[in-house]
Amino acid sequence: MTLTPRHTMLLCLALSLCALLVVPGNFPGLSGDARLTLAVFALATCAWIGTPIDDTYIALGAGLALTATGVISSETLFGTLGDETVWLLICAFVLAAAVARSGLAGRAAAFLVSGARSVRQLTHLTTAALVVTAFAVPATSGRAALALPVFLALAKVLADRRRLVVMLALLFPTVILLSAVATLIGAGAHLITVSVLWESTGERIGFTQWLLLGLPLAIASSHLAAEAVLWTTTRKADRKGPVHITADDIQAHSEQPVTGPWEPAETRCALLLATVVALWCSEPLHQVPPAVVALIGAVVASSPALGTVRLKDALKTVPWSLLLFMAATMAMGVALADSGAAKWLVSGLPVDLSPWLFLAVVIAVSTAAHLVLQSRSARSSVLVPLVVAAAVGAGVNPVAAALASTAAAGFCHTLPASAKPVTLFAEIPGTPTYTSRDLLRLSAVLAPLTAALVLLFALAVWPLLGVPVVR
């Protein structure tokens, strides 16, 4: 790994800023812990933005620095890894491994897509299928990996209609990224947001509440994006042509069975997944935490008698690097809130903005943040603590502001390297796919549309669901 002159310049700038922060006389009103926190925060952010160093390594280094300097205790640093949201994600990945091994996802996708009789129907049925995967597979990269074989099968069936194949190649990552907001386990950034809200305001968003707030937005934004993809990548003649895809067509290009009678493993996996999701959604009735439900499901999914995957194999699919990143950035969020650093950092911002304008600014910044910070979790780690602190000062409900920021940060389609699903579908040997120009054309349309939709939900829909704009 070699640091370029640009990387070196950014690091020098960060170190200079850190030196200014740690000098007691420079910034009156800042405590020693707040100075150290801001110095570490600035250095970590610049490293995330401007260096090729692994994001998790930077986050762990920041957490270690805050612990070594006494800003947070070692119990706080290590305790974040035992947070119930981390366990929820681990168990969800075990469940996802069981679903992938059973072949259930391919059968469900074939069932939906085979009903399409036009290009628009194919587009929206594919979108609906991808939205549903948010309940079965955590994290966008995992869903992209699960959906890739389905796309490849569709691409082979539609090999004589190149523009439709390119459209589907762009549709898959677009919907996967925007529909992640449907569930709490849809992205690691969601768990960071929940943790920051809990540490800063004492309010915890559970699986059911997130589902109630996020699922309508996920459905609306995904189908809106589907139309945007359709119009920006195809011509009128492409859209007018009929489509007839059968399950047998997909089976001819799929390794796992998507037709015929269900295997016992598929039936067991479907019943288990339906039970887990139902228990997650009915948490207010039975009061069993989602992490406990997920753990029960993971144990059953990997059991010798009823499971479809060995626990050893399932645990290999868990992104341990992401979990360590989340734990370290949660500790950074605690330090920002407890030391008063976040409050001081936003104290100079204007507080006389109207709530709608404040949320509009938050959404605009969060939408554009992927151009600077490519990691979705890193964006939430940087933005959400500041957004929550600024919302409190401006009289805006911090829950609404944090949710709006996290939802808007789901847009990351401008460049092939902006998100892992976009990168995955941009590089498929032997299959037509999109170019950087296609992404830029889509982003020019989709960025303002998704930002406006998030603002609409924050101002008009979420207040009806129990999250007012003003506290």
C-alpha positions in Angstrom: 0.0 0.0 0.0 1.5 3.3 -1.1 0.4 6.8 -0.1 0.0 9.2 -3.0 0.9 12.9 -2.7 -2.9 13.6 -2.3 -3.1 11.1 0.6 0.0 12.6 2.2 -1.5 16.1 1.9 -4.8 15.1 3.5 -3.0 13.4 6.4 -0.8 16.4 7.0 -3.9 18.6 7.0 -5.5 16.3 9.5 -2.5 16.2 11.7 -2.3 20.0 11.6 -5.9 20.3 12.7 -5.3 17.8 15.5 -2.4 19.9 16.7 -4.5 22.9 16.8 -7.3 21.1 18.7 -5.1 19.7 21.5 -3.6 23.1 22.4 -5.7 24.3 25.4 -5.9 28.0 24.5 -7.1 27.7 20.9 -10.7 26.8 21.4 -12.3 28.2 24.6 -15.1 26.1 26.0 -13.8 22.8 24.9 -12.9 20.3 27.6 -9.7 18.2 27.4 -11.7 15.1 26.5 -13.6 17.0 23.8 -10.4 18.2 22.2 -8.9 14.7 22.1 -12.2 13.3 20.7 -12.3 15.9 17.9 -8.7 15.4 17.1 -9.2 11.6 16.7 -12.4 12.1 14.9 -10.8 14.5 12.4 -7.9 12.2 11.8 -10.1 9.2 11.3 -12.4 11.0 8.9 -9.5 12.3 6.8 -8.0 8.8 6.7 -11.3 7.3 5.6 -11.6 9.9 2.8 -8.1 10.2 1.6 -6.2 7.1 2.2 -6.3 3.5 0.9 -6.0 2.2 4.5 -8.8 -0.3 5.4 -11.8 1.4 7.0 -11.9 -1.1 9.9 -8.3 -0.6 10.7 -8.8 3.2 10.9 -11.9 2.8 13.1 -10.1 0.3 15.5 -7.2 2.7 15.7 -9.5 5.6 16.6 -11.3 3.5 19.2 -8.0 2.5 20.7 -6.7 6.1 20.8 -9.8 7.2 22.6 -9.5 4.4 25.1 -5.7 4.9 25.7 -6.3 8.7 26.3 -9.0 8.0 28.8 -11.9 9.6 26.8 -13.8 6.3 27.0 -13.3 3.3 29.2 -12.1 -0.1 27.9 -15.5 -1.4 28.9 -17.2 1.0 26.6 -14.9 0.0 23.7 -15.3 -3.7 24.1 -18.9 -3.6 25.3 -20.0 -2.3 21.9 -19.2 -5.6 20.3 -21.7 -7.3 22.6 -24.5 -4.9 21.7 -27.7 -6.7 20.8 -27.7 -5.1 17.4 -24.4 -6.7 16.6 -25.7 -10.1 17.7 -28.8 -9.4 15.5 -26.6 -9.0 12.5 -24.5 -12.1 13.2 -27.6 -14.3 13.5 -29.2 -12.7 10.5 -26.2 -13.7 8.4 -26.5 -17.3 9.6 -30.1 -17.3 8.6 -29.1 -15.8 5.2 -26.6 -18.6 4.7 -29.3 -21.1 5.3 -31.6 -19.4 2.7 -28.8 -19.3 0.2 -27.9 -22.9 0.7 -31.5 -24.1 0.4 -32.0 -22.4 -3.0 -35.2 -20.8 -1.8 -34.2 -17.3 -3.1 -33.8 -18.5 -6.7 -37.2 -20.3 -6.7 -39.0 -17.3 -5.3 -37.3 -15.0 -7.9 -38.3 -17.4 -10.7 -41.9 -17.5 -9.5 -42.2 -13.7 -9.6 -40.3 -12.9 -12.8 -42.0 -15.6 -14.8 -45.2 -13.7 -14.5 -43.9 -10.8 -16.5 -45.4 -10.2 -20.0 -43.9 -6.8 -20.7 -40.7 -5.0 -20.0 -42.3 -2.7 -17.4 -43.8 -5.7 -15.6 -40.4 -7.5 -15.6 -38.8 -4.4 -14.2 -41.3 -3.9 -11.3 -41.6 -7.6 -10.5 -37.8 -7.8 -10.3 -37.9 -4.8 -8.1 -40.5 -6.3 -5.8 -38.4 -9.5 -5.5 -35.3 -7.6 -4.6 -37.2 -5.6 -1.9 -38.3 -8.8 -0.3 -34.7 -10.0 0.0 -34.1 -7.2 2.5 -35.9 -9.4 5.1 -33.8 -12.5 4.3 -30.3 -11.3 3.8 -28.6 -8.6 5.8 -26.2 -6.0 4.3 -26.4 -4.9 0.7 -23.3 -6.7 -0.4 -24.8 -10.0 0.7 -28.0 -9.4 -1.2 -26.0 -8.5 -4.3 -24.1 -11.7 -4.1 -27.3 -13.7 -3.7 -29.0 -11.9 -6.6 -26.2 -12.1 -9.0 -27.0 -15.7 -10.2 -30.6 -14.7 -10.8 -29.4 -11.8 -12.9 -27.0 -14.0 -14.9 -29.8 -16.4 -15.6 -32.1 -13.6 -16.8 -29.2 -12.1 -18.9 -28.8 -15.5 -20.7 -32.5 -15.7 -21.4 -32.5 -12.2 -22.8 -29.2 -12.4 -24.6 -30.6 -11.1 -27.9 -31.9 -7.9 -26.2 -28.8 -6.2 -25.0 -30.4 -3.0 -23.8 -32.7 -5.0 -21.5 -29.7 -6.8 -20.0 -27.9 -3.5 -19.3 -31.1 -2.2 -17.8 -31.4 -5.2 -15.4 -27.7 -5.0 -14.6 -28.3 -1.4 -13.4 -31.7 -2.2 -11.8 -30.3 -4.9 -9.4 -27.8 -2.8 -7.5 -30.0 0.3 -7.6 -32.9 -1.4 -5.9 -30.7 -3.4 -3.5 -29.2 -0.1 -2.2 -32.4 1.9 -2.0 -34.5 -0.9 -0.5 -32.0 -1.6 2.4 -33.8 1.0 4.4 -36.8 -1.4 4.7 -35.3 -3.2 7.7 -33.0 -2.6 10.6 -30.6 -5.3 9.3 -30.6 -3.9 5.8 -27.3 -2.1 6.3 -24.7 -1.8 9.1 -25.2 2.0 8.9 -28.7 1.4 10.4 -27.3 -0.2 13.5 -24.8 2.6 13.9 -27.7 5.1 13.7 -29.7 3.2 16.3 -26.7 3.1 18.6 -26.0 6.8 18.2 -29.6 7.7 19.0 -29.6 5.5 22.0 -26.4 6.9 23.4 -27.3 10.6 22.6 -31.0 10.8 23.3 -31.9 7.6 25.2 -34.4 6.7 22.4 -34.1 3.2 20.9 -35.6 2.3 17.6 -36.6 -1.4 17.5 -37.0 -3.7 14.5 -40.7 -3.2 14.3 -40.6 0.6 14.4 -37.8 0.7 11.8 -39.9 -1.6 9.6 -43.0 0.7 10.0 -41.0 3.7 9.0 -38.6 2.2 6.5 -40.6 -0.3 4.5 -43.0 2.3 2.8 -40.0 4.4 1.9 -38.1 1.4 0.5 -41.1 0.4 -1.6 -41.7 3.9 -3.0 -38.0 4.7 -3.7 -37.3 1.3 -5.2 -40.2 1.4 -7.7 -39.5 5.1 -8.5 -35.8 4.1 -9.1 -37.0 1.2 -11.3 -38.8 3.7 -13.6 -35.8 6.0 -13.6 -33.5 3.1 -14.6 -36.0 2.0 -17.3 -36.2 5.4 -18.9 -32.5 6.2 -18.8 -31.2 3.0 -20.2 -33.8 1.8 -22.7 -35.5 3.2 -25.8 -39.2 3.2 -26.6 -38.8 0.3 -28.9 -37.1 -1.7 -26.2 -39.9 -1.0 -23.8 -42.6 -1.9 -26.2 -41.3 -5.4 -27.0 -43.1 -8.3 -25.3 -41.3 -10.4 -22.7 -42.0 -14.1 -21.9 -39.7 -15.7 -19.4 -40.7 -19.0 -17.9 -39.3 -20.8 -14.8 -37.9 -23.5 -17.1 -35.9 -20.8 -19.0 -34.3 -19.7 -15.8 -33.8 -23.3 -14.7 -31.8 -23.9 -17.8 -29.2 -21.4 -16.6 -29.4 -22.0 -12.9 -27.5 -24.6 -10.9 -30.1 -24.9 -8.1 -33.7 -26.1 -8.8 -36.2 -23.4 -9.4 -39.0 -25.6 -10.7 -40.7 -28.8 -9.6 -41.7 -29.9 -6.1 -40.2 -28.2 -3.1 -37.4 -30.0 -1.4 -37.9 -30.7 2.4 -35.0 -28.3 3.1 -36.7 -25.5 1.1 -39.9 -26.0 3.0 -38.2 -26.0 6.4 -36.2 -22.9 5.5 -39.3 -21.0 4.2 -41.3 -21.8 7.4 -38.4 -20.8 9.6 -37.8 -17.5 7.8 -41.5 -16.7 7.8 -41.6 -17.4 11.6 -38.6 -15.3 12.3 -39.9 -12.3 10.3 -43.4 -12.7 11.9 -41.8 -12.7 15.4 -39.7 -9.6 14.5 -42.7 -7.7 13.3 -44.8 -8.7 16.4 -42.2 -7.7 19.0 -44.6 -5.3 20.8 -47.0 -8.3 21.4 -44.5 -10.9 22.8 -41.7 -8.6 24.0 -39.0 -10.9 22.9 -36.0 -8.8 21.6 -35.2 -9.2 17.9 -31.7 -10.4 18.7 -33.1 -13.3 20.7 -35.5 -14.2 18.0 -32.6 -14.1 15.4 -30.5 -16.3 17.7 -33.2 -18.9 18.0 -33.6 -18.8 14.2 -29.9 -19.2 13.7 -29.7 -22.2 16.1 -32.6 -23.9 14.3 -31.2 -23.1 10.8 -27.9 -24.7 11.6 -29.2 -27.6 13.7 -28.3 -31.1 12.5 -31.9 -32.2 12.3 -33.8 -29.2 10.9 -31.1 -27.0 9.5 -29.9 -26.5 5.9 -26.4 -25.3 6.7 -23.6 -26.2 9.2 -23.0 -23.5 11.8 -19.3 -23.6 10.9 -20.0 -22.8 7.3 -22.6 -20.2 8.1 -20.2 -18.3 10.4 -17.7 -18.0 7.5 -20.3 -15.8 5.7 -20.4 -13.3 8.6 -18.5 -10.1 7.7 -16.5 -9.9 10.9 -14.6 -6.8 9.6 -17.9 -5.0 9.3 -18.8 -5.9 12.9 -15.5 -4.7 14.3 -16.0 -1.5 12.3 -19.4 -1.0 13.7 -18.2 -1.6 17.3 -15.3 0.8 17.0 -17.5 3.6 15.4 -20.2 3.1 18.1 -17.4 3.8 20.6 -16.5 6.9 18.7 -20.1 8.0 18.8 -20.2 7.6 22.5 -17.1 9.7 22.9 -18.5 12.5 20.7 -21.7 12.6 22.7 -20.4 12.2 26.2 -17.4 14.5 25.8 -19.6 17.3 24.4 -17.5 17.4 21.2 -20.5 16.9 18.9 -22.5 19.6 20.6 -19.6 22.1 20.3 -18.9 21.1 16.7 -22.4 22.1 15.6 -22.8 25.1 18.0 -21.8 27.5 15.3 -24.4 26.4 12.9 -27.5 28.6 12.4 -30.3 27.4 14.7 -33.1 29.6 13.3 -33.7 27.4 10.3 -37.2 26.2 9.8 -37.5 22.4 10.4 -38.2 21.6 6.7 -35.1 23.6 5.6 -33.0 21.9 8.3 -34.0 18.5 7.1 -33.5 19.5 3.5 -29.9 20.5 4.2 -29.3 17.3 6.1 -30.7 15.2 3.3 -28.8 17.0 0.6 -25.5 16.6 2.5 -26.2 12.9 3.2 -27.1 12.3 -0.4 -23.9 13.8 -1.7 -21.7 12.3 1.0 -21.0 9.1 -1.0 -18.8 11.2 -3.3 -16.4 11.8 -0.3 -16.9 8.7 1.9 -17.5 5.5 -0.1 -18.3 3.4 3.0 -22.0 3.7 3.9 -21.2 2.8 7.5 -18.4 5.4 7.7 -20.9 8.0 6.4 -23.3 7.3 9.2 -20.5 7.2 11.7 -19.4 10.7 10.7 -22.8 12.3 9.9 -25.3 10.9 12.4 -23.7 12.1 15.6 -23.4 15.6 14.2 -26.9 15.5 12.8 -28.4 14.4 16.1 -26.5 17.2 18.0 -27.5 19.8 15.4 -31.1 18.7 15.5 -31.3 19.1 19.3 -30.0 22.7 19.0 -32.3 23.5 16.1 -35.4 22.1 17.9 -35.9 19.3 15.4 -36.7 15.8 16.5 -33.3 14.0 16.4 -34.9 10.7 15.5 -36.5 12.2 12.4 -33.2 13.9 11.4 -31.1 10.8 12.0 -33.5 8.6 10.0 -33.6 11.1 7.1 -29.8 11.3 7.0 -29.4 7.5 7.1 -32.1 7.0 4.4 -30.6 9.6 2.1 -27.2 8.1 2.5 -28.6 5.0 0.8 -28.1 6.8 -2.5 -24.6 5.9 -3.8 -24.9 5.3 -7.5 -22.7 8.0 -9.1 -19.5 6.0 -9.6 -18.8 2.3 -10.0 -16.7 2.4 -6.8 -19.4 4.2 -4.8 -20.9 1.0 -3.4 -20.0 -2.7 -3.4 -23.2 -3.8 -5.2 -22.6 -1.2 -8.0 -19.0 -2.5 -8.3 -20.1 -6.1 -8.4 -22.6 -5.7 -11.2 -20.4 -3.3 -13.2 -17.7 -6.0 -13.7 -19.3 -9.2 -15.1 -17.2 -11.0 -17.7 -19.1 -12.1 -20.7 -22.3 -10.2 -19.9 -23.3 -6.8 -21.1 -23.5 -4.3 -18.2 -23.5 -0.6 -17.6 -20.8 2.0 -18.0 -19.8 5.0 -15.9 -21.8 7.2 -18.3 -24.9 5.1 -17.6 -24.4 5.7 -13.9 -23.9 9.4 -14.3 -27.1 9.7 -16.4 -29.1 7.8 -13.8 -27.6 9.7 -10.9 -28.6 13.0 -12.4 -32.2 11.9 -12.4 -32.3 9.7 -9.3 -30.4 11.8 -6.8 -32.9 14.7 -6.7 -35.8 12.3 -6.8 -34.7 10.2 -3.9 -33.7 13.2 -1.8 -37.2 14.8 -2.4 -38.9 11.5 -1.5 -37.0 11.2 1.8 -37.9 14.8 2.6 -41.5 14.1 1.8 -41.5 11.1 4.1 -39.8 13.0 6.9 -42.3 15.9 6.7 -45.5 14.2 5.8 -45.4 10.4 6.3 -43.3 9.7 9.4 -45.2 12.2 11.6 -48.3 10.1 10.9 -46.3 7.0 12.0 -45.2 8.5 15.4 -42.0 10.4 14.4 -42.9 14.2 14.5 -40.6 16.7 12.8 -40.4 18.8 16.0 -40.1 17.3 19.5 
